Amino acid sequence: MTIRVVLADDQTLLRSAFRVLVDSEPDMEVVGEASDGAEAVEAVRELGADVVLMDIRMPGTDGLAATRAISADTSLSGVRVVILTTFEVDEYVVQALRAGASGYLGKGAEPEELLAAIRTAAKGDALLSPAATKGLIASFLAQGGPYATMDVSQDGASGSGRAQGSSLEVLTGREREVLTLIGGGLNNDEIAEQLSVSPLTIKTHVNRTMSKLGARDRAQLVVAAYENGLVRPGG
């Protein structure tokens, strides 16, 4: 199956470079381009994209707003957003992860890294290792910067506002334990080994935790673990 990619960046030259790279691969193609977030959302809806390479800082509607719009549209639930950023420790990157982005990639990444990121996102896997995402969030939180958050009601539905510790009452003890380990940077196999259960069991716990917290992917679970105090920067 060919991976359909939309490029969203206000720099025409950068989009052209990405297009040449992506179109050179037999298993992917660029189906559309956008110079701002509004165009990106429209392109995704019209062209049936699988992955969006989304710049955060664009004029008009920025990449953060576009990511939120894509994540909030149930008809686009299969679309994965990969954030492109110049500065990897950036408050907007954390907001984008919270808004539903599958991960982020520095604009200085090697071509092979970009192509691998597209394939990983298209499969629905976490783009970044949990440890890499943890490092980003820990670095930013250590600076004391504010960022967008998600509130989780007792029935597990997501809303607006800061998630409080009580929101984790929707989780079982085991799910809370798994969430803590995810926030600590462990993958499923490592969590399974630590808890002496099978990786399949851990996968089930992870999926249930995501459902209860309204999380789109694993990156959002890492953020939730930090926001609720299960894991702390430097801890």
Residue frames as a rotation matrix with the C-alpha (Angstrom) as fourth column:
MET 1
0.573 0.819 0.000 0.00
0.819 -0.573 0.000 0.00
0.000 0.000 -1.000 0.00
THR 2
-0.276 -0.664 0.695 1.30
0.629 -0.672 -0.392 3.45
0.727 0.329 0.602 -0.90
ILE 3
-0.142 0.142 -0.980 1.58
0.903 -0.387 -0.187 5.91
-0.405 -0.911 -0.074 1.98
ARG 4
0.261 0.346 0.901 -0.14
0.719 -0.693 0.058 9.18
0.645 0.633 -0.429 1.07
VAL 5
-0.274 -0.547 -0.791 1.69
0.924 -0.376 -0.060 12.20
-0.265 -0.748 0.608 2.48
VAL 6
0.737 0.410 0.537 0.71
0.505 -0.862 -0.036 15.86
0.449 0.297 -0.843 2.86
LEU 7
-0.366 -0.911 -0.191 3.47
0.895 -0.289 -0.340 18.43
0.254 -0.296 0.921 3.37
ALA 8
0.760 0.629 0.166 2.59
0.534 -0.749 0.393 21.48
0.372 -0.210 -0.904 5.48
ASP 9
-0.063 -0.810 -0.583 5.29
0.844 -0.355 0.402 24.15
-0.532 -0.466 0.707 5.69
ASP 10
0.794 0.413 -0.446 5.35
0.183 -0.862 -0.472 27.85
-0.579 0.294 -0.760 4.78
GLN 11
-0.063 -0.888 -0.456 8.77
-0.574 -0.341 0.744 27.47
-0.816 0.308 -0.488 3.15
THR 12
0.787 0.450 -0.422 8.31
-0.579 0.300 -0.758 26.52
-0.215 0.841 0.497 -0.50
LEU 13
0.056 -0.867 -0.496 11.91
-0.838 0.229 -0.495 25.40
0.542 0.444 -0.714 -0.91
LEU 14
-0.676 -0.289 0.677 11.67
-0.679 0.602 -0.421 23.04
-0.286 -0.744 -0.603 2.06
ARG 15
0.311 0.860 0.404 8.42
-0.461 0.508 -0.727 21.53
-0.831 0.040 0.555 0.78
SER 16
0.681 -0.092 -0.726 10.04
-0.710 0.159 -0.686 20.98
0.179 0.983 0.042 -2.61
ALA 17
-0.420 -0.906 -0.060 12.97
-0.824 0.408 -0.393 19.17
0.380 -0.115 -0.918 -1.02
PHE 18
-0.488 0.322 0.811 10.65
-0.519 0.640 -0.566 16.96
-0.702 -0.697 -0.145 1.01
ARG 19
0.597 0.781 -0.185 8.56
-0.590 0.270 -0.761 16.19
-0.544 0.563 0.622 -2.07
VAL 20
0.272 -0.586 -0.763 11.56
-0.822 0.271 -0.501 15.02
0.500 0.763 -0.408 -4.07
LEU 21
-0.725 -0.596 0.344 12.67
-0.684 0.563 -0.464 12.81
0.083 -0.572 -0.816 -1.19
VAL 22
-0.252 0.714 0.653 9.25
-0.459 0.506 -0.730 11.28
-0.852 -0.484 0.200 -0.49
ASP 23
0.680 0.606 -0.413 8.35
-0.619 0.171 -0.767 10.75
-0.394 0.777 0.491 -4.14
SER 24
-0.106 -0.807 -0.582 11.63
-0.924 0.297 -0.243 8.93
0.368 0.511 -0.777 -4.70
GLU 25
-0.767 -0.136 0.627 10.38
-0.478 0.772 -0.418 6.08
-0.427 -0.621 -0.657 -2.52
PRO 26
-0.824 0.423 -0.377 8.28
-0.146 0.485 0.862 3.32
0.547 0.766 -0.338 -4.12
ASP 27
-0.450 0.661 -0.600 6.00
0.816 0.578 0.025 2.94
0.364 -0.478 -0.799 -1.10
MET 28
-0.029 0.462 -0.887 4.99
0.694 -0.629 -0.350 6.59
-0.719 -0.625 -0.302 -0.59
GLU 29
-0.380 -0.049 0.924 3.89
0.810 -0.500 0.307 9.67
0.447 0.865 0.230 -2.49
VAL 30
-0.837 0.142 -0.528 3.14
0.176 -0.844 -0.506 13.32
-0.518 -0.517 0.682 -1.79
VAL 31
-0.296 0.825 0.481 -0.54
0.952 0.216 0.215 13.91
0.074 0.522 -0.850 -2.54
GLY 32
0.658 0.562 0.502 -0.70
0.528 -0.819 0.224 17.55
0.537 0.118 -0.835 -1.47
GLU 33
-0.563 -0.815 -0.142 1.09
0.728 -0.408 -0.551 20.57
0.391 -0.413 0.823 -0.08
ALA 34
0.663 0.748 -0.010 0.02
0.648 -0.567 0.509 23.37
0.375 -0.344 -0.861 2.25
SER 35
-0.283 -0.781 0.556 1.58
0.331 -0.624 -0.708 26.67
0.900 -0.017 0.435 3.29
ASP 36
-0.595 0.103 0.797 -0.43
-0.729 -0.486 -0.482 27.02
0.338 -0.868 0.364 6.50
GLY 37
-0.906 0.169 0.388 -2.50
-0.141 0.743 -0.655 24.95
-0.399 -0.648 -0.649 8.90
ALA 38
0.031 0.990 -0.135 -5.89
-0.510 -0.101 -0.854 25.69
-0.859 0.095 0.502 7.35
GLU 39
0.214 -0.036 -0.976 -4.69
-0.961 0.169 -0.217 24.49
0.172 0.985 0.002 3.96
ALA 40
-0.807 -0.581 -0.109 -3.23
-0.541 0.800 -0.260 21.40
0.238 -0.151 -0.960 5.61
VAL 41
-0.579 0.668 0.467 -6.53
-0.174 0.458 -0.872 20.40
-0.796 -0.586 -0.149 7.22
GLU 42
0.379 0.744 -0.550 -8.37
-0.704 -0.153 -0.693 20.98
-0.600 0.650 0.466 3.94
ALA 43
-0.126 -0.522 -0.844 -5.82
-0.926 0.366 -0.089 18.92
0.355 0.770 -0.530 2.01
VAL 44
-0.927 -0.223 0.301 -6.05
-0.341 0.833 -0.435 16.04
-0.154 -0.506 -0.849 4.48
ARG 45
-0.213 0.942 0.261 -9.83
-0.228 0.212 -0.950 15.98
-0.950 -0.262 0.169 4.23
GLU 46
0.518 0.471 -0.714 -9.92
-0.740 -0.171 -0.650 16.18
-0.428 0.866 0.259 0.44
LEU 47
0.126 -0.624 -0.771 -6.99
-0.890 0.273 -0.366 13.94
0.439 0.732 -0.521 -0.44
GLY 48
0.938 0.323 -0.127 -7.25
-0.237 0.863 0.446 11.11
0.254 -0.388 0.886 2.07
ALA 49
0.078 -0.995 0.064 -3.74
-0.655 -0.099 -0.749 11.46
0.751 0.016 -0.660 3.48
ASP 50
0.574 -0.009 -0.819 -2.18
0.457 0.833 0.312 8.90
0.679 -0.554 0.482 5.78
VAL 51
0.087 -0.658 -0.748 0.58
0.957 -0.153 0.245 11.09
-0.275 -0.737 0.617 7.21
VAL 52
0.869 0.111 0.483 1.02
0.255 -0.936 -0.243 14.85
0.425 0.335 -0.841 7.52
LEU 53
-0.227 -0.925 -0.304 4.48
0.959 -0.157 -0.237 16.38
0.172 -0.345 0.923 7.94
MET 54
0.664 0.704 0.253 3.40
0.596 -0.702 0.390 19.48
0.452 -0.108 -0.885 9.87
ASP 55
-0.570 -0.761 0.309 5.50
0.431 -0.598 -0.676 22.55
0.699 -0.253 0.669 10.58
ILE 56
-0.148 0.520 -0.841 4.41
0.969 -0.092 -0.227 24.21
-0.195 -0.849 -0.491 13.84
ARG 57
-0.138 0.009 -0.990 5.17
0.289 -0.956 -0.049 27.85
-0.947 -0.293 0.129 13.16
MET 58
-0.600 0.073 0.797 3.31
0.792 -0.085 0.605 28.98
0.112 0.994 -0.007 10.06
PRO 59
-0.958 0.284 -0.024 1.48
-0.280 -0.954 -0.109 32.25
-0.054 -0.098 0.994 9.37
GLY 60
-0.179 0.969 -0.168 -2.26
-0.746 -0.023 0.665 32.31
0.641 0.244 0.727 9.83
THR 61
0.845 0.473 0.252 -3.45
-0.529 0.666 0.525 28.97
0.081 -0.577 0.813 11.17
ASP 62
-0.121 -0.988 0.099 -0.37
-0.991 0.115 -0.062 27.34
0.050 -0.106 -0.993 12.69
GLY 63
-0.441 -0.159 -0.883 0.51
-0.382 0.924 0.025 23.68
0.812 0.349 -0.468 12.89
LEU 64
-0.994 0.092 0.051 -0.73
-0.016 0.344 -0.939 23.33
-0.104 -0.935 -0.340 16.45
ALA 65
-0.286 0.948 -0.143 -4.25
-0.685 -0.306 -0.661 24.48
-0.670 -0.091 0.737 15.56
ALA 66
0.012 0.246 -0.969 -4.21
-0.926 0.367 0.082 22.25
0.376 0.897 0.232 12.48
THR 67
-0.810 -0.358 -0.465 -3.13
-0.165 0.899 -0.406 19.24
0.563 -0.252 -0.787 14.54
ARG 68
-0.803 0.572 0.168 -5.99
-0.184 0.030 -0.983 19.85
-0.567 -0.820 0.081 16.96
ALA 69
-0.020 0.836 -0.548 -8.47
-0.924 -0.226 -0.310 20.10
-0.383 0.500 0.777 14.10
ILE 70
-0.219 -0.138 -0.966 -7.27
-0.683 0.729 0.051 16.84
0.697 0.671 -0.254 12.55
SER 71
-0.951 -0.223 -0.215 -7.28
-0.007 0.709 -0.705 15.01
0.310 -0.669 -0.676 15.88
ALA 72
-0.664 0.744 0.073 -10.77
-0.355 -0.227 -0.907 16.26
-0.659 -0.628 0.414 16.74
ASP 73
0.007 0.651 -0.759 -12.26
-1.000 -0.008 -0.017 15.07
-0.017 0.759 0.651 13.44
THR 74
0.106 0.085 0.991 -13.41
-0.432 0.901 -0.032 11.47
-0.896 -0.424 0.132 13.90
SER 75
0.961 0.268 0.074 -13.42
-0.043 0.407 -0.913 10.95
-0.274 0.873 0.402 10.14
LEU 76
0.517 -0.849 -0.109 -9.65
-0.513 -0.206 -0.833 11.56
0.685 0.487 -0.542 10.20
SER 77
0.795 -0.141 0.590 -8.87
-0.529 0.314 0.788 9.13
-0.297 -0.939 0.175 13.00
GLY 78
0.773 -0.504 0.386 -6.47
0.557 0.830 -0.033 7.20
-0.304 0.240 0.922 10.77
VAL 79
0.653 -0.540 0.531 -4.38
0.151 -0.594 -0.790 10.27
0.742 0.596 -0.306 9.89
ARG 80
0.494 -0.588 -0.640 -1.06
0.843 0.145 0.517 10.63
-0.211 -0.796 0.568 11.70
VAL 81
0.919 -0.185 0.349 0.63
-0.074 -0.948 -0.309 13.99
0.388 0.258 -0.885 12.25
VAL 82
0.272 -0.912 -0.307 4.41
0.962 0.262 0.074 14.24
0.013 -0.316 0.949 12.47
ILE 83
0.945 0.085 -0.316 5.53
0.147 -0.973 0.179 17.60
-0.292 -0.216 -0.932 13.80
LEU 84
0.243 -0.886 0.394 8.51
0.827 -0.023 -0.562 19.23
0.507 0.463 0.727 12.10
THR 85
0.978 0.107 -0.179 10.41
0.197 -0.760 0.620 21.63
-0.070 -0.641 -0.764 14.32
THR 86
0.406 -0.873 0.269 13.64
-0.149 -0.354 -0.923 23.60
0.902 0.335 -0.273 14.36
PHE 87
-0.517 -0.518 0.681 13.94
-0.737 -0.135 -0.662 23.50
0.435 -0.845 -0.312 18.13
GLU 88
-0.358 0.373 -0.856 13.12
0.117 0.927 0.355 20.11
0.926 0.027 -0.375 19.61
VAL 89
-0.521 0.250 -0.816 12.62
0.846 0.028 -0.532 21.44
-0.111 -0.968 -0.226 23.16
ASP 90
-0.897 0.327 0.296 9.72
-0.139 -0.847 0.514 23.71
0.419 0.420 0.805 22.34
GLU 91
-0.704 0.679 0.210 6.51
-0.287 -0.002 -0.958 24.40
-0.650 -0.734 0.197 24.27
TYR 92
0.042 0.762 -0.647 4.57
-0.970 -0.125 -0.210 24.02
-0.241 0.636 0.733 21.03
VAL 93
-0.515 -0.269 -0.814 5.92
-0.512 0.858 0.041 20.52
0.687 0.437 -0.580 20.50
VAL 94
-0.984 0.177 -0.022 4.54
0.116 0.538 -0.835 19.47
-0.136 -0.824 -0.550 23.86
GLN 95
-0.317 0.917 -0.244 1.20
-0.564 -0.389 -0.728 21.09
-0.762 -0.093 0.640 23.03
ALA 96
-0.105 0.240 -0.965 1.17
-0.966 0.204 0.156 19.30
0.234 0.949 0.211 19.68
LEU 97
-0.853 -0.215 -0.476 1.77
-0.112 0.965 -0.236 15.93
0.510 -0.148 -0.847 21.35
ARG 98
-0.796 0.605 -0.017 -1.06
0.065 0.058 -0.996 16.70
-0.602 -0.794 -0.086 23.72
ALA 99
-0.161 0.755 -0.636 -3.24
-0.799 -0.478 -0.365 17.75
-0.580 0.449 0.680 20.78
GLY 100
0.708 0.513 0.486 -2.74
-0.230 0.818 -0.527 14.38
-0.668 0.261 0.697 19.08
ALA 101
0.425 -0.634 -0.646 0.48
-0.862 -0.065 -0.503 14.47
0.277 0.770 -0.574 17.10
SER 102
0.960 -0.047 -0.276 2.19
0.075 0.993 0.090 11.09
0.270 -0.107 0.957 16.85
GLY 103
0.374 -0.883 -0.282 5.62
0.805 0.159 0.572 12.56
-0.461 -0.441 0.770 17.46
TYR 104
0.878 -0.136 -0.459 8.09
-0.258 -0.942 -0.213 15.12
-0.403 0.305 -0.863 16.26
LEU 105
0.447 -0.767 0.462 11.14
0.882 0.465 -0.080 15.34
-0.153 0.443 0.883 14.05
GLY 106
0.142 -0.494 -0.858 13.84
0.133 -0.849 0.511 17.99
-0.981 -0.187 -0.055 13.91
LYS 107
0.921 0.247 -0.301 14.19
-0.223 -0.299 -0.928 19.73
-0.320 0.922 -0.220 10.56
GLY 108
0.131 -0.955 -0.264 17.86
-0.989 -0.143 0.027 18.81
-0.063 0.258 -0.964 10.62
ALA 109
0.352 0.064 0.934 17.06
-0.301 0.952 0.048 15.09
-0.886 -0.298 0.355 10.53
GLU 110
-0.763 -0.643 -0.065 18.77
-0.334 0.305 0.892 12.91
-0.554 0.702 -0.448 7.93
PRO 111
-0.350 0.648 -0.677 16.67
-0.894 -0.015 0.448 11.85
0.280 0.762 0.584 4.89
GLU 112
-0.586 0.088 -0.806 16.61
0.044 0.996 0.077 8.25
0.809 0.009 -0.587 6.14
GLU 113
-0.919 0.244 -0.308 15.20
0.319 0.003 -0.948 9.43
-0.230 -0.970 -0.080 9.47
LEU 114
-0.560 0.739 -0.375 12.42
-0.715 -0.660 -0.231 11.36
-0.418 0.139 0.898 7.78
LEU 115
-0.284 0.432 -0.856 11.42
-0.699 0.518 0.493 8.42
0.656 0.738 0.155 5.60
ALA 116
-0.744 -0.026 -0.667 11.53
0.341 0.844 -0.413 6.05
0.574 -0.535 -0.620 8.57
ALA 117
-0.890 0.428 -0.160 9.35
-0.064 -0.464 -0.883 8.47
-0.452 -0.776 0.440 10.55
ILE 118
-0.358 0.779 -0.515 6.72
-0.933 -0.280 0.225 8.51
0.032 0.561 0.827 7.80
ARG 119
-0.316 0.197 -0.928 6.62
-0.275 0.917 0.288 4.71
0.908 0.346 -0.236 7.65
THR 120
-0.891 -0.060 -0.449 6.48
0.389 0.407 -0.827 4.38
0.232 -0.912 -0.339 11.43
ALA 121
-0.749 0.645 -0.153 3.66
-0.425 -0.644 -0.636 6.90
-0.508 -0.411 0.756 11.74
ALA 122
-0.314 0.638 -0.703 1.72
-0.873 0.096 0.478 5.29
0.372 0.764 0.527 8.88
LYS 123
-0.520 0.064 -0.852 1.76
0.121 0.993 0.000 1.96
0.845 -0.103 -0.524 10.71
GLY 124
0.559 0.780 0.281 0.19
-0.135 -0.249 0.959 3.63
0.818 -0.574 -0.034 13.72
ASP 125
0.293 -0.543 -0.787 3.23
0.889 0.457 0.016 3.03
0.350 -0.704 0.617 15.90
ALA 126
0.796 -0.132 -0.591 4.76
0.266 -0.800 0.537 5.60
-0.544 -0.585 -0.602 18.21
LEU 127
0.865 -0.465 0.190 7.07
0.025 -0.337 -0.941 7.72
0.502 0.819 -0.279 16.11
LEU 128
0.028 -0.861 0.507 9.50
-0.733 -0.363 -0.575 8.32
0.679 -0.356 -0.642 18.95
SER 129
-0.371 -0.188 -0.909 10.82
0.474 0.804 -0.360 5.98
0.798 -0.565 -0.209 21.53
PRO 130
0.707 0.658 -0.257 9.14
0.536 -0.263 0.802 6.63
0.461 -0.705 -0.539 24.90
ALA 131
0.165 -0.728 -0.665 12.53
0.890 -0.181 0.419 7.68
-0.426 -0.661 0.618 26.24
ALA 132
-0.726 -0.442 0.527 12.93
0.656 -0.677 0.335 10.35
0.209 0.588 0.781 23.56
THR 133
0.075 0.842 0.534 9.47
0.298 -0.529 0.794 11.76
0.952 0.100 -0.291 24.23
LYS 134
0.692 0.130 -0.710 10.14
0.714 0.018 0.700 11.65
0.104 -0.991 -0.080 27.95
GLY 135
-0.312 -0.917 -0.248 13.34
0.914 -0.361 0.184 13.60
-0.258 -0.170 0.951 27.43
LEU 136
-0.555 0.196 0.808 11.50
0.409 -0.782 0.470 16.34
0.725 0.591 0.354 25.56
ILE 137
0.485 0.862 0.149 8.79
0.239 -0.294 0.925 16.71
0.842 -0.413 -0.348 28.19
ALA 138
0.519 -0.356 -0.777 11.22
0.850 0.116 0.514 16.53
-0.093 -0.927 0.363 31.09
SER 139
-0.584 -0.796 0.162 13.40
0.812 -0.579 0.079 19.24
0.031 0.178 0.984 29.56
PHE 140
-0.395 0.491 0.776 10.47
0.187 -0.784 0.592 21.52
0.899 0.379 0.217 28.99
LEU 141
0.670 0.701 -0.244 8.80
0.358 -0.018 0.933 20.98
0.650 -0.713 -0.263 32.35
ALA 142
0.110 -0.723 -0.682 12.12
0.990 0.022 0.137 21.64
-0.084 -0.691 0.718 34.07
GLN 143
-0.788 -0.375 0.488 11.93
0.479 -0.872 0.105 25.13
0.386 0.316 0.866 32.57
GLY 144
-0.627 0.605 -0.491 8.57
0.421 -0.268 -0.867 25.70
-0.656 -0.750 -0.087 34.20
GLY 145
-0.929 0.237 -0.284 6.85
-0.370 -0.618 0.693 26.57
-0.011 0.749 0.662 30.93
PRO 146
-0.152 0.954 0.259 3.07
-0.460 0.164 -0.873 26.40
-0.875 -0.252 0.414 30.48
TYR 147
-0.947 -0.071 -0.314 1.51
-0.319 0.352 0.880 24.20
0.048 0.933 -0.355 27.82
ALA 148
-0.098 0.981 -0.168 -1.90
-0.903 -0.016 0.429 22.99
0.418 0.194 0.887 26.71
THR 149
-0.910 -0.156 0.384 -3.42
-0.342 0.808 -0.480 20.13
-0.235 -0.568 -0.788 28.64
MET 150
-0.400 0.798 -0.451 -6.36
-0.301 0.350 0.887 17.79
0.866 0.490 0.100 28.45
ASP 151
-0.429 0.364 0.827 -8.92
-0.882 0.029 -0.470 17.21
-0.195 -0.931 0.309 31.16
VAL 152
-0.719 0.219 -0.659 -10.23
-0.102 0.905 0.413 13.69
0.687 0.364 -0.628 31.64
SER 153
-0.040 0.801 0.597 -13.67
-0.937 -0.238 0.256 13.28
0.347 -0.549 0.760 33.16
GLN 154
-0.320 -0.083 0.944 -14.68
-0.717 0.673 -0.183 10.30
-0.620 -0.735 -0.275 35.27
ASP 155
0.680 0.591 0.435 -16.26
-0.162 0.699 -0.696 8.56
-0.715 0.403 0.571 32.28
GLY 156
-0.016 -0.825 0.564 -12.97
0.585 0.450 0.675 8.77
-0.811 0.341 0.476 30.39
ALA 157
0.627 0.273 0.730 -14.04
0.771 -0.355 -0.530 11.43
0.114 0.894 -0.433 27.89
SER 158
-0.471 -0.868 -0.155 -11.53
0.873 -0.484 0.058 14.11
-0.126 -0.108 0.986 27.05
GLY 159
0.738 0.671 0.071 -12.25
0.674 -0.736 -0.059 17.81
0.012 0.092 -0.996 27.38
SER 160
0.264 -0.639 0.722 -10.40
0.192 -0.699 -0.689 21.04
0.945 0.321 -0.062 28.05
GLY 161
0.696 -0.086 0.713 -8.33
-0.649 -0.501 0.573 22.28
0.308 -0.861 -0.404 30.97
ARG 162
-0.348 -0.933 0.093 -5.62
-0.858 0.277 -0.433 20.74
0.378 -0.230 -0.897 33.10
ALA 163
0.303 0.357 -0.884 -5.81
-0.017 0.929 0.370 17.06
0.953 -0.097 0.288 33.94
GLN 164
0.211 -0.165 0.963 -5.89
-0.946 -0.284 0.159 16.63
0.248 -0.944 -0.216 37.71
GLY 165
-0.797 -0.596 0.096 -4.57
-0.596 0.752 -0.280 13.68
0.095 -0.281 -0.955 39.66
SER 166
-0.324 0.756 0.569 -8.13
-0.408 0.431 -0.805 12.57
-0.853 -0.493 0.169 40.38
SER 167
0.314 0.453 -0.834 -8.65
-0.941 0.030 -0.338 11.96
-0.128 0.891 0.435 36.66
LEU 168
-0.539 -0.614 -0.576 -6.59
-0.676 0.724 -0.139 8.79
0.503 0.315 -0.805 37.02
GLU 169
-0.467 0.456 0.757 -9.33
-0.612 0.452 -0.650 7.27
-0.638 -0.767 0.068 39.15
VAL 170
0.569 0.677 -0.467 -10.71
-0.801 0.326 -0.502 5.84
-0.188 0.659 0.728 35.91
LEU 171
0.005 -0.677 -0.736 -7.67
-0.661 0.550 -0.511 3.55
0.751 0.489 -0.444 35.78
THR 172
0.921 0.136 -0.365 -7.17
0.131 0.773 0.621 0.28
0.366 -0.619 0.694 37.59
GLY 173
0.714 -0.695 0.078 -4.14
-0.283 -0.184 0.941 -0.10
-0.640 -0.695 -0.328 39.82
ARG 174
0.122 -0.673 0.730 -2.33
0.646 0.612 0.457 -2.10
-0.754 0.415 0.509 37.15
GLU 175
0.512 0.120 0.851 -3.15
0.810 -0.398 -0.432 0.44
0.287 0.910 -0.301 34.42
ARG 176
0.974 -0.189 0.127 -1.81
-0.221 -0.914 0.340 3.22
0.052 -0.359 -0.932 36.62
GLU 177
0.423 -0.856 0.296 1.36
-0.008 0.324 0.946 1.21
-0.906 -0.403 0.130 37.17
VAL 178
0.139 -0.312 0.940 1.76
0.931 0.365 -0.017 0.67
-0.338 0.877 0.341 33.43
LEU 179
0.829 0.218 0.515 1.18
0.410 -0.863 -0.294 4.39
0.381 0.455 -0.805 32.79
THR 180
0.821 -0.570 -0.030 3.94
-0.318 -0.500 0.806 5.23
-0.475 -0.652 -0.591 35.26
LEU 181
0.087 -0.824 0.561 6.37
0.350 0.552 0.757 2.92
-0.933 0.130 0.336 33.49
ILE 182
0.402 0.111 0.909 5.42
0.913 -0.131 -0.387 4.33
0.077 0.985 -0.154 30.09
GLY 183
0.976 -0.013 0.218 6.16
-0.030 -0.997 0.076 7.79
0.217 -0.080 -0.973 31.44
GLY 184
0.565 -0.809 0.162 9.50
-0.265 0.007 0.964 6.46
-0.781 -0.588 -0.210 32.66
GLY 185
0.073 -0.545 -0.835 10.48
-0.964 -0.254 0.082 5.57
-0.257 0.799 -0.544 29.10
LEU 186
-0.612 -0.309 0.728 9.95
-0.237 0.950 0.203 1.81
-0.755 -0.048 -0.654 29.05
ASN 187
-0.513 0.460 -0.725 8.58
-0.781 0.102 0.616 0.00
0.357 0.882 0.307 26.01
ASN 188
0.500 0.865 0.029 6.03
-0.804 0.451 0.388 -2.82
0.322 -0.218 0.921 26.21
ASP 189
0.446 -0.394 -0.804 8.61
0.145 0.918 -0.369 -5.61
0.883 0.048 0.467 26.36
GLU 190
-0.646 -0.750 0.143 10.50
0.030 -0.212 -0.977 -3.86
0.763 -0.627 0.159 29.17
ILE 191
-0.284 0.643 0.711 7.30
-0.931 -0.362 -0.046 -3.24
0.228 -0.675 0.701 31.12
ALA 192
0.669 0.562 -0.487 6.27
-0.490 0.826 0.280 -6.88
0.559 0.052 0.827 30.66
GLU 193
-0.001 -0.769 -0.639 9.61
0.310 0.607 -0.732 -8.08
0.951 -0.199 0.238 31.99
GLN 194
-0.782 -0.330 0.529 9.44
-0.312 -0.527 -0.790 -5.76
0.540 -0.783 0.309 34.99
LEU 195
-0.167 0.828 0.535 5.88
-0.985 -0.116 -0.128 -6.79
-0.044 -0.549 0.835 35.87
SER 196
-0.858 -0.290 0.424 6.43
-0.301 0.953 0.042 -10.48
-0.416 -0.091 -0.905 35.01
VAL 197
0.269 0.925 0.267 3.58
-0.014 0.281 -0.960 -10.66
-0.963 0.254 0.088 32.51
SER 198
-0.078 -0.267 0.961 3.39
0.900 0.395 0.183 -11.14
-0.428 0.879 0.209 28.75
PRO 199
-0.931 -0.287 -0.225 3.90
0.151 -0.865 0.478 -8.27
-0.332 0.412 0.849 26.26
LEU 200
-0.586 0.786 0.195 0.40
0.372 0.047 0.927 -9.00
0.720 0.616 -0.320 24.94
THR 201
0.169 0.622 -0.764 -1.03
0.979 -0.016 0.203 -8.36
0.114 -0.782 -0.612 28.40
ILE 202
-0.429 -0.410 -0.805 0.83
0.527 -0.837 0.145 -5.06
-0.734 -0.362 0.575 28.57
LYS 203
-0.969 0.101 0.227 -0.45
0.159 -0.449 0.879 -4.10
0.191 0.888 0.419 25.12
THR 204
-0.117 0.986 -0.118 -3.99
0.730 0.167 0.663 -4.69
0.674 -0.008 -0.739 26.38
HIS 205
0.148 0.107 -0.983 -3.37
0.901 -0.425 0.090 -2.50
-0.408 -0.899 -0.160 29.43
VAL 206
-0.792 -0.509 -0.338 -1.88
0.312 -0.813 0.492 0.23
-0.525 0.284 0.802 27.25
ASN 207
-0.768 0.546 0.334 -4.85
0.297 -0.158 0.942 0.19
0.567 0.823 -0.041 24.87
ARG 208
0.182 0.872 -0.455 -7.34
0.880 0.062 0.470 0.32
0.438 -0.486 -0.756 27.73
THR 209
-0.128 -0.322 -0.938 -5.44
0.756 -0.644 0.117 3.16
-0.642 -0.695 0.325 29.38
MET 210
-0.973 -0.221 0.063 -5.43
0.199 -0.676 0.710 5.13
-0.114 0.703 0.701 26.13
SER 211
-0.400 0.900 0.174 -9.16
0.509 0.060 0.859 4.59
0.762 0.433 -0.482 25.76
LYS 212
0.280 0.541 -0.793 -9.98
0.956 -0.086 0.279 5.65
0.083 -0.837 -0.541 29.32
LEU 213
-0.152 -0.439 -0.886 -7.82
0.548 -0.783 0.294 8.78
-0.822 -0.441 0.360 29.16
GLY 214
0.846 0.531 -0.051 -8.90
0.231 -0.450 -0.863 9.74
-0.481 0.718 -0.503 25.66
ALA 215
0.018 -0.937 -0.350 -5.29
-0.378 -0.330 0.865 9.53
-0.925 0.117 -0.360 24.49
ARG 216
0.732 0.244 -0.635 -4.66
-0.665 0.058 -0.744 9.29
-0.145 0.968 0.205 20.75
ASP 217
0.580 -0.596 -0.556 -1.34
0.014 0.689 -0.724 7.51
0.815 0.412 0.408 21.10
ARG 218
0.419 -0.471 -0.776 1.50
0.853 0.497 0.159 6.61
0.311 -0.729 0.610 23.44
ALA 219
-0.575 -0.670 0.470 3.04
0.494 -0.742 -0.453 10.08
0.652 -0.028 0.758 23.35
GLN 220
-0.010 0.665 0.747 -0.04
-0.433 -0.676 0.596 11.46
0.901 -0.317 0.295 25.07
LEU 221
0.798 0.240 -0.553 0.28
0.317 0.612 0.724 8.83
0.513 -0.753 0.412 27.79
VAL 222
-0.198 -0.939 -0.280 3.79
0.894 -0.056 -0.444 10.07
0.402 -0.339 0.851 28.53
VAL 223
-0.590 0.049 0.806 2.45
-0.089 -0.996 -0.004 13.61
0.802 -0.074 0.592 28.88
ALA 224
0.473 0.871 0.132 -0.38
-0.303 0.020 0.953 12.38
0.827 -0.491 0.274 31.14
ALA 225
0.472 -0.368 -0.801 2.09
0.754 0.639 0.151 10.58
0.456 -0.675 0.579 33.39
TYR 226
-0.663 -0.744 0.085 4.02
0.626 -0.613 -0.481 13.82
0.410 -0.266 0.872 33.88
GLU 227
-0.419 0.557 0.717 0.96
-0.282 -0.831 0.480 16.02
0.863 -0.001 0.505 34.28
ASN 228
0.654 0.754 -0.067 -0.45
-0.236 0.287 0.928 13.78
0.719 -0.591 0.365 36.98
GLY 229
0.330 -0.598 0.730 2.81
-0.936 -0.309 0.170 13.55
0.124 -0.740 -0.662 38.90
LEU 230
0.982 0.011 0.189 3.47
-0.039 0.989 0.145 9.86
-0.186 -0.150 0.971 38.25
VAL 231
0.241 -0.939 0.244 6.84
0.969 0.222 -0.106 10.79
0.045 0.262 0.964 36.77
ARG 232
0.859 0.002 -0.512 8.82
0.139 -0.964 0.228 13.94
-0.493 -0.266 -0.828 37.43
PRO 233
0.795 -0.606 0.003 11.59
-0.219 -0.292 -0.931 15.65
0.566 0.740 -0.365 35.43
GLY 234
-0.127 -0.958 0.256 14.91
-0.778 -0.064 -0.625 14.18
0.615 -0.278 -0.738 36.43
GLY 235
0.074 0.245 0.967 13.16
-0.893 0.447 -0.045 11.43
-0.443 -0.860 0.252 38.35
